[in-house]
């Protein structure tokens, strides 16, 4: 399991525990940590990991920069900047010192390919510097937290191959996502048709039999009310059986009373 004590690591910003055999739930305490940034870059196809101390940037706010194998150099141009830091500028200048007064929460959280269970803790929404959240290929369940929409800097969100159910939160439309994968879950209902969700391809939502709306087939009144119709049918069926049982009991009682009364007259 993931030790909740990791939340006490003040210098922890980059955490990758993917492709292990971790089980249990995601500890809410993980969201409490804060510290200096770690930048994960891919330069000319080669991975480079650098501590924040080696970046020539004087930021008065949060620095959040990450380039993984899925995010190329050109994508940095489209990444949302904070009021004080520019991602492209932070990428180009990699010498000097960082303002040590900065306190930055985790920017990269990868817990994919494990055996994690339970729900996504809502405390993750407090990790305001989070840029990439990767939880795919686990056994997580329950509804997707509406609070994830508060991660305003989130750039990549991978939640595929779990057992999440319910509807896609409307707050997800407020995210400036460059990449999203919600496939292979148990999600239902219409896909929100605004914001970054409106530009996703069908592959981001596939194998969720209850989802409908662009880019998937359109929602129909029959598909949305099918579950309600089945529930009503089951209720009516159970009600009919209840009446038959009640009538049978009344018939039995009257038969016994009549039999006893007949014996008494004799």
C-alpha positions in Angstrom: 0.0 0.0 0.0 1.0 3.6 -0.4 2.3 4.9 3.0 0.3 8.0 4.1 3.6 9.3 5.7 4.6 10.4 2.2 2.3 13.4 2.9 4.9 14.6 5.4 7.7 14.8 2.8 8.1 18.6 2.5 10.5 18.3 -0.5 8.4 15.8 -2.5 7.1 17.1 -5.8 7.7 14.3 -8.2 6.3 10.9 -7.3 6.1 8.0 -9.7 5.1 4.6 -8.3 3.7 3.1 -11.4 4.0 -0.6 -12.5 4.3 -2.0 -9.0 2.0 -4.3 -7.1 0.6 -1.6 -4.7 -2.8 -2.3 -3.3 -5.1 -0.5 -0.9 -6.5 3.0 -1.4 -4.9 6.4 -2.2 -4.1 8.1 1.1 -5.7 11.5 1.4 -2.6 12.6 3.4 -0.7 12.5 0.1 -2.2 15.9 -0.8 -0.7 17.6 2.2 2.9 17.6 1.1 4.6 20.7 -0.4 8.1 21.5 -1.4 10.4 22.4 -4.3 9.7 21.5 -7.9 11.3 18.6 -9.9 11.2 19.1 -13.6 10.9 16.0 -15.8 11.8 16.7 -19.4 12.3 14.8 -22.6 15.0 16.5 -24.6 15.7 15.1 -28.1 14.1 11.8 -27.0 16.2 11.4 -23.9 14.6 11.7 -20.4 16.1 14.4 -18.2 15.2 14.9 -14.5 16.4 18.1 -12.9 15.9 19.6 -9.5 14.4 23.1 -9.2 17.7 24.4 -7.8 19.2 24.1 -11.3 16.6 26.3 -13.1 17.3 29.9 -13.7 13.8 31.3 -12.9 12.8 33.8 -10.2 9.1 33.0 -9.7 7.0 34.6 -7.0 4.3 32.0 -7.5 4.1 28.3 -8.3 6.3 26.9 -11.0 4.8 23.9 -12.7 6.6 22.4 -15.6 6.6 18.9 -16.8 7.3 17.2 -20.1 6.7 13.5 -20.2 6.9 11.1 -23.1 3.4 12.1 -24.0 4.0 15.8 -24.0 6.4 17.2 -26.6 8.4 20.4 -26.6 5.9 22.1 -29.0 3.0 21.4 -26.6 4.6 23.7 -24.0 3.5 26.7 -26.1 -0.1 25.7 -25.4 0.3 25.1 -21.7 -1.4 27.7 -19.4 1.0 30.0 -17.7 0.6 31.4 -14.2 0.7 35.1 -13.6 4.4 35.1 -12.8 6.0 32.1 -14.6 6.1 31.1 -18.3 6.5 27.4 -19.0 8.4 27.9 -22.2 10.9 30.3 -20.6 11.4 27.8 -17.7 12.1 25.1 -20.2 14.8 27.1 -22.1 16.9 28.3 -19.3 18.2 25.5 -17.1 21.1 27.1 -15.2 21.3 29.2 -12.1 19.4 29.2 -8.8 15.7 29.1 -8.0 14.1 31.3 -5.5 14.2 29.1 -2.4 11.2 30.8 -0.8 8.8 29.2 -3.3 6.6 26.4 -2.0 5.2 24.2 -4.7 3.0 21.2 -4.3 3.4 18.1 -6.4 3.3 18.5 -10.2 3.5 14.9 -11.3 1.6 12.0 -9.7 1.8 8.6 -11.5 0.2 5.6 -9.7 -0.7 3.7 -12.8 -0.5 -0.1 -13.3 -1.0 -1.0 -9.7 -3.8 -2.7 -7.7 -5.2 0.4 -5.9 -8.8 0.2 -4.8 -11.4 2.6 -3.3 -12.3 6.1 -4.4 -10.2 9.0 -5.5 -9.8 11.2 -2.4 -11.3 14.6 -2.8 -8.2 16.0 -1.0 -6.3 15.7 -4.4 -8.1 18.9 -5.4 -5.9 20.8 -3.0 -2.8 19.9 -5.1 -3.1 23.1 -7.1 0.2 22.7 -8.9 -0.7 19.3 -10.2 0.0 19.1 -13.9 -0.3 15.4 -14.7 -2.4 12.8 -12.8 -2.1 9.2 -14.0 -4.2 6.6 -12.2 -5.0 4.3 -15.1 -4.9 0.4 -14.9 -5.9 0.1 -11.2 -9.1 -1.1 -9.5 -10.4 2.3 -8.4 -14.2 2.7 -8.2 -17.0 5.1 -7.3 -17.9 8.4 -8.9 -15.3 10.8 -10.3 -15.0 13.6 -7.8 -16.4 17.0 -8.9 -13.5 18.5 -7.0 -11.0 17.4 -9.7 -12.3 20.3 -11.8 -10.6 22.6 -9.3 -7.1 21.5 -10.6 -6.9 24.5 -12.8 -3.3 23.7 -14.0 -4.0 20.0 -14.8 -2.7 19.2 -18.3 -3.0 15.5 -18.6 -5.6 13.2 -16.9 -5.4 9.4 -17.3 -8.1 7.5 -15.4 -8.7 4.6 -17.9 -9.1 0.9 -17.1 -10.6 1.3 -13.6 -14.2 0.8 -12.4 -15.4 4.4 -12.1 -19.1 4.8 -12.4 -21.6 7.6 -12.5 -21.6 10.6 -14.8 -18.6 12.7 -15.9 -18.5 15.8 -13.6 -19.5 19.0 -15.4 -16.4 20.6 -13.7 -14.1 18.6 -16.0 -15.2 21.1 -18.8 -13.3 23.8 -16.9 -10.0 22.0 -17.2 -7.5 23.0 -19.8 -6.6 19.4 -20.7 -4.2 18.6 -23.5 -4.8 14.9 -23.1 -7.6 12.9 -21.4 -8.4 9.2 -21.1 -11.5 7.9 -19.3 -11.9 4.8 -21.4 -12.7 1.3 -20.0 -14.7 2.3 -17.0 -18.4 2.1 -16.1 -19.3 5.7 -16.7 -22.8 6.7 -17.7 -24.9 9.6 -18.9 -24.2 12.4 -21.5 -20.7 13.7 -22.1 -20.5 17.4 -21.2 -20.4 19.3 -24.5 -18.3 22.4 -23.6 -14.8 23.3 -22.7 -11.9 20.9 -23.3 -14.2 17.8 -23.3 -15.9 19.0 -26.5 -12.7 18.5 -28.5 -11.9 15.0 -27.3 -11.8 12.0 -29.6 -14.0 9.0 -29.1 -11.1 6.9 -27.9 -11.0 9.0 -24.7 -14.5 7.6 -23.7 -14.7 4.2 -25.4 -15.8 1.1 -23.5 -18.1 2.9 -21.2 -21.4 1.4 -22.2 -23.5 4.0 -20.5 -21.9 7.1 -22.0 -23.5 8.9 -24.9 -23.3 12.2 -26.8 -20.5 13.5 -29.0 -18.0 12.1 -29.9 -20.0 9.0 -29.1 -23.4 8.1 -30.5 -26.1 10.6 -29.5 -28.2 10.2 -26.4 -31.7 9.0 -26.9 -34.7 9.1 -24.6 -34.9 5.3 -24.9 -31.3 4.8 -23.8 -31.5 7.3 -20.9 -34.8 6.0 -19.5 -34.0 2.3 -20.1 -32.9 1.8 -16.6 -35.9 3.6 -15.1 -38.3 1.4 -17.3 -36.6 -1.7 -16.1 -36.9 -0.6 -12.5 -40.6 0.2 -12.9 -41.2 -3.1 -14.6 -39.5 -4.9 -11.8 -41.5 -3.0 -9.2 -44.8 -3.8 -11.0 -43.9 -7.4 -11.2 -43.1 -7.6 -7.5 -46.3 -5.8 -6.7 -48.4 -8.3 -8.7 -46.8 -11.2 -6.8 -47.6 -9.4 -3.5 -51.3 -9.3 -4.4 -51.4 -13.0 -5.3 -49.7 -14.0 -2.1 -52.2 -11.8 0.0 -55.2 -13.4 -1.8 -53.7 -16.9 -1.2 -53.3 -16.2 2.5 -56.9 -14.8 2.8 -58.3 -17.9 1.0 -56.4 -20.2 3.4 -57.6 -18.3 6.5 -61.2 -18.4 5.4 -60.9 -22.1 4.5 -59.5 -22.9 8.0 -62.2 -20.9 9.7 -65.0 -22.6 7.7 -63.5 -26.0 8.4 -63.3 -25.3 12.2 -66.8 -23.8 12.2 -68.2 -26.9 10.4 -66.7 -29.2 12.9 -68.1 -27.2 15.8 -71.7 -27.4 14.4 -71.4 -31.2 14.1 
